[in-house]
Amino acid sequence: MGAFKVLTDYLPNFEDDSRGTWAVEPSDGYCTAKGRQFVKDVQRFMEERPSYELNQYQKILEDNGLEWERKSMMGADVSALNAKCVMALIMGAVRADRFSRGALLDFFESGAIERWLLRLKEIDENMKDRIESEARAIVPTKNSTLVCKDCVQRYDDSIIFGNVSRCEAYPQRKPNKVMLGGECAEYVKE
């Protein structure tokens, strides 16, 4: 599951109603039940991930050349923004509604919230692809791939994975040269 799935799961709501009236009642600017849940999910995200420092959303925006004001936030090109900044935009929109009733509706109606959620979805998908790619690239080092494969001093690495980095000649750790596939000065063929 992506880090932002709890929020990007709201994207299908925009398909039928790009204005976001599913979240905010346009007649009075107050949140609908689904809109209140969106706000709660944003706040819960902030609480569960203190490393994002979203209580400092204004500073995060400023650090990225944005201001905590409607025009700057709505006009932000999120295509190159990192997740922390996109989340700061969302948090800023949620907080703005506390000071100016109806502000959140403006962010929904402009399409800004949808753009920000789409960017978070893109970040999640890119992270998933990266993790899968790196997982395919990881190949464990084994004695069978080193000069140690037929050395009498090797430890059995079929049961204890860490034994590949040690042997009778090097009980603490084999030299990097050996671990990287090079020759070993202590090699004794079986």
HELIX and SHEET records of a PDB file:
HELIX    1   1 LYS A    5  THR A    8  1                                   4    
HELIX    2   2 PRO A   12  ASP A   16  1                                   5    
HELIX    3   3 ALA A   33  GLU A   48  1                                  16    
HELIX    4   4 PRO A   50  TYR A   52  5                                   3    
HELIX    5   5 LEU A   54  GLN A   56  5                                   3    
HELIX    6   6 TYR A   57  ASP A   63  1                                   7    
HELIX    7   7 ARG A   70  MET A   74  1                                   5    
HELIX    8   8 VAL A   78  ALA A   80  5                                   3    
HELIX    9   9 ALA A   83  PHE A   99  1                                  17    
HELIX   10  10 ALA A  103  GLU A  109  1                                   7    
HELIX   11  11 ALA A  112  ALA A  137  1                                  26    
HELIX   12  12 ASN A  143  THR A  145  5                                   3    
HELIX   13  13 VAL A  147  ASP A  150  5                                   4    
HELIX   14  14 PHE A  161  SER A  165  5                                   5    
HELIX   15  15 ASN A  176  MET A  179  1                                   4    
END                                                                             
